[in-house]
Amino acid sequence: MPPRLTRYDPRAFHDELVTGDGVPRPGTERLIDLLNTLTPAALSERQAAADRAIAEMGITFTVYSEGRNIDRAWPFDIVPRVIPASEWARIDEGLRQRLTALNLFIDDLYNEQNVVRDGVFPAEVLGTSRNYLPECAGVSPRFGVWAHICGSDLVRDGDGTVYVLEDNLRVPSGVSYMLENRSVTKRVFPDLFEDQTILPVDDYPSELFDLLTAIAPTDEREPEVVVLTPGIYNSAYFEHSYLAQRMGAELVEGGDLVVGDDDCVYMRTIEGLTRVHSIYRRIDDTFLDPQVFRPDSMLGVPGLMRAWRKGNVALANAPGSGVADDKMVYTYVPDLIRYYLDQDPIIPNVPTWRCAERDQRGHVLANLAELVVKPANESGGYGMLIGPRASRAELARFRELIQADPRNYIAQPTLALSTTPTVCGETLAPRHVDLRPFILQSDRLAVTAGGLTRVALVEGSLVVNSSQGGGSKDTWVVEDRD
Amino acid sequence: MLSRVAERMYWAGRYIERAENTARLVRVHGNMLLDLPARAGRTWEQLLTIFANEDEFARRYERADESAVVDFFIADAANQASVLSSLALLRENIRTTRDIVPTEGWESANELYLYARRELPRAGSERTRHRTLSEVITACQQVTGLLAGTMSHGPGYQFLRLGRNLERADMTTRVLDVPAASLLNLPDEVAPYRYTLWMNVLKSLSAYQMYCQYVRRRIVGEDVIDFLLLDPRFPRSFRHCLGEIASSLESLPRHEEALAESAALLAELEDADGANLDAAGLHECLDRLQRQLGGLHRRISDTWFLPVDQQ
């Protein structure tokens, strides 16, 4: 039988593992050798073994369907995505640069607003931002850091350039799957871990715990750290409990917490009330405190904002961080890096047109069928237009939407997302991938080695979100050989 | 420990015990029916009496024959008390306390549920049923043992243990309640099977072997009642469960009221002298014990769990 990957054809796309003619890229040689020796049956058997492991380990995500919650097994592909350590070093540096600038920006917006005064960031964009929370003005969280945990989505285009597609600064999820993918992959390909250096990822929970300890407003040696979840029906509940378990922190719901007359936060325990210092909150800003935001929120804690503003509790991420998570703000990030750090951006943005600006809007409307249009404030891949795939009716609808509310839309060229060989039955076929690394900032910065590679399991699809038919893969940062 | 987590551990303890007990009861009941002639008057319907869920059964099934009753007790997801429902609830309570339960504990509870969901609906025939229920019972004990052996015996574990022993004590009174209603006044033609029937009561609680070792007399009703209520060493006797409950309570903060309640229950048990009661008296006594167990459950809930408006 001829080696499998000689017949693998990523066509015009940049493939992460092989060049067009089936030659391994640097760092993937061992993996490709192994894949080439597996029979079709052995390949699908390894995939089946991984699926069984996932069911047994109970790695799940929750979806709503017909009014019920269903715990679904996490869709996982066994073929890892590989990045050489030398390339990763540069991405790592670029991500640190980016989050540092974003945090300086958020702190500036809620305090002096020099960036607006100096004409770098337009006041009208700030004025229409849905994620700017006036309730946060004047607050200075420890170290000036607001977005402690950031998940930035990276994509690689046809020419091999890596771009930042978006920065998730509200409650980015996926890191537990990054960790679980690694443990499943170690079971599937143990031999490959023995004869090359694949950078470990499993220190993430300790890094996160250190961060939550560092930002706690107390000198106690062991501050009380909790993870605040919307509850067992949330699609990321698995992740919330996973991280709590790995950190040895309590996993709490809104009803477990109470703010006392002293404006401190307490949790209800079997011993009575216990003081809480640091909250890794996984619920959205507007649900945090029904006294300040949505009064109908059953998820939050009345008085929580008061306690936070007084500096009696740390919230990660800080409320209001989402202001920099807006796709309009995204278009300014390269300018913000220059402004705050006096550096050139290391990782470029995807070229983006702002529909709010007349001439750029003209370009977008004239070329709608070639572009991807995104609403400024949605996440999870919802509310998007993919021009080349859209029907006439959809194009017409987006034309109207953009004209009615131009501030809410940006447009980007349709990228030729890179591919990675992915198990389809008994063969390997190219499927599109992106990458979500996680960046932590407190008094120092930390970046995961690699991140969560998400893969569109449907042929030709560009949508990698797990809620919409996406799966994931392990990501290997492999040390280069000299 | 969070009040919410304490509550989920407590219910995890109850559900795993309930699943195991129900599986055993169905298995033993089936065996007994094979041993007895029809005129002994034993039917599948009597299982419904033990759980006091005749009404719910009647709403969804036409006849209380073997396949309907077995399905209702083991595989009916709409029956809150079925083995399958108990295991689903066990899994849900452990899934939502995964941050404190050892990973192997979660994995085995998860596997047990996946097995039950696949196999119990197919366990209709006598032969597969015996095998599947035995697997479920073994796996329940495995989860219980795994948690006992890998989880620190701090408050989380004590709530699990509380749940287990309350459920166990409750099941013992239920299993005894059926003979209370019929076995003590058997019509003459069934009298020859008295021995088999009481043996069946013991087997339902896995008590047959231990009874033989410790009582060392031919099986008679009065001794069985005495053993199952008052024996201090047998882990499923009512008294032993109360001892376990008291020892868990003592290790928890703010336990004074709950502990007083469990002491009152023990006093009630010792006064009752169940073995010398007639059928009506025994039924009344068991009823009182059950009600007091309910009271103890409410006291535990009021002391340690989240108030209802915070859930």
Interface residues (C-beta under 8 A of the other chain):
Chain A: A55 E56 M57 G58 D71 V227 I232 Y237 S241 Y242 A244 Q245 A249 E250 L251 V252 E253 G255 D256 M267 R268 T269 I270 E271 G272
Chain B: M1 L2 S3 R4 V5 A6 E92 R95 T96 T97 R98 D99 I100 T103 W106 E107 N110 E111 L114 P155 L252 P253 R254 W304 L306 Q310 Q311
